[in-house]
Amino acid sequence: MAGFSAAVVGLGYWGPNILRNVIEIDGFDSVYGCDFNESMLEKNKKKFPSMKIAKDYDDILKNKEIECVFICTPPATHYELAKKALDHNKNVMIEKPLTVDIQEAEDLIRLSEKRSLKLMVGHTFEFSPAVNKIKEIIDSRLLGDIYFILMTRINLGIHRRDVSVIWDLATHDFSILFRLIDEIPERISAVSNSFVKKGLKDVAFINMKYRSGIIANINVSWLSPKKVRETIIVGSKKMLVYDDTDNDEKIKVFDKGVDVLKDPGSFGEYQLTYRTGDIYSPVLEATEPLNAEIRHFLDCVKNGGSPITDGYSGLRVVKAVNAAEESSEKDGEVVTIK
Ligand SMILES: NC(=O)c1ccc[n+]([C@@H]2O[C@H](COP(=O)([O-])OP(=O)(O)OC[C@H]3O[C@@H](n4cnc5c(N)ncnc54)[C@H](O)[C@@H]3O)[C@@H](O)[C@H]2O)c1
């Protein structure tokens, strides 16, 4: 009987995390590691002795037992590797971003649908208990109407050599934002600069406006004295802070706000009262997002259903990043997300 195996392609910085989880979930007969850099293969073989070695990607493609391919190579290579895998009848999970080009993302979606194969993008935060809890809080209307969202993802490094900080870090925030708010911002405007290496943007400030009136802002940078991974959501009833660096209280809901009271004494006049109440921090499940993400992919492959972070989820992030890049090339000109 044919086996049911997986391959993890690209064992640089991020790939070993995927490999570890693919091995840990114990859903595959064999797990292959593939990298054209032999030292990466050797290093990972020592760490994960059960990993089978594939030096050449063609060996993965030709191996009919391999039904799932996890692509963890640099973003510019995602399209070619994924297209080949789909052409060889394999289900594909691609690390974020799905691709760097909109047409390429659309092409992968078309191809996966034509062949009835699963295509999923590794938007890890969409599997995070904190992000899912925030979604639950927003949907329950505990915060009231959402006014605005501020997202900050800054630290010193790690500078990528191949893509800007927008592609590297803002992909996370766009994916979180699109998961939280069931609406895509209409207009986007971004400014950025390349301070350390010419041509490689290392800081960006991105502003968005939604048709519903919500406004959002994403700040990303590889240049900061402090690591900040924070989202602030301000609603008409309550406010929420999500600090991903806080292991005990990642989410805090503040009963803070401002109430507008009509002054009965004078026509048309109003008074503002500021409300400062309790702070509440919900308990979160202790699951590793990456593990949940890979289990979900396997479940979709084995039992059917569309991945939460399917090709379309990947495509909307690719479109948003392209719009932010375009705006920042035009010094902040407003761009519409197509
Ligand atoms: N989800 C997350 O939080 C997260 C974090 C970091 C990186 N990533 C993503 O993971 C991907 C990889 O990033 P990284 O930082 O690990 O990059 P990296 O450069 O450290 O590693 C990439 C590896 O891929 C190998 N490779 C490249 N092309 C190949 C090919 N055609 N065949 C076989 N091997 C090949 C390289 O030899 C290298 O070892 C990127 O898409 C990145 O955006 C995701």
The ligand as a Gaussian input file, in Angstrom:
#p B3LYP/6-31G(d) Opt

LIG

0 1
 N        5.325000      32.463000       9.976000
 C        6.366000      33.099000      10.477000
 O        6.320000      33.616000      11.591000
 C        7.647000      33.192000       9.677000
 C        8.836000      33.587000      10.296000
 C        9.983000      33.660000       9.519000
 C        9.956000      33.372000       8.177000
 N        8.776000      33.000000       7.598000
 C        8.709000      32.693000       6.157000
 O        9.410000      31.478000       5.928000
 C       10.003000      31.497000       4.614000
 C       11.484000      31.193000       4.726000
 O       12.099000      32.209000       5.462000
 P       13.485000      31.962000       6.202000
 O       13.699000      33.165000       7.053000
 O       13.513000      30.631000       6.823000
 O       14.511000      31.997000       4.963000
 P       16.008000      31.434000       4.953000
 O       16.694000      32.165000       3.838000
 O       16.600000      31.449000       6.311000
 O       15.849000      29.894000       4.543000
 C       15.412000      29.495000       3.293000
 C       16.034000      28.132000       2.969000
 O       15.467000      27.687000       1.735000
 C       16.509000      27.036000       0.977000
 N       16.074000      27.093000      -0.433000
 C       15.877000      28.176000      -1.197000
 N       15.416000      27.820000      -2.416000
 C       15.333000      26.463000      -2.420000
 C       14.943000      25.492000      -3.396000
 N       14.537000      25.874000      -4.597000
 N       15.006000      24.191000      -3.059000
 C       15.429000      23.796000      -1.821000
 N       15.819000      24.669000      -0.859000
 C       15.766000      25.980000      -1.150000
 C       17.769000      27.836000       1.297000
 O       18.930000      27.074000       1.052000
 C       17.548000      28.149000       2.787000
 O       18.149000      27.174000       3.615000
 C        9.698000      32.876000       4.040000
 O        8.552000      32.789000       3.215000
 C        9.382000      33.724000       5.267000
 O        8.505000      34.811000       4.982000
 C        7.636000      32.887000       8.323000

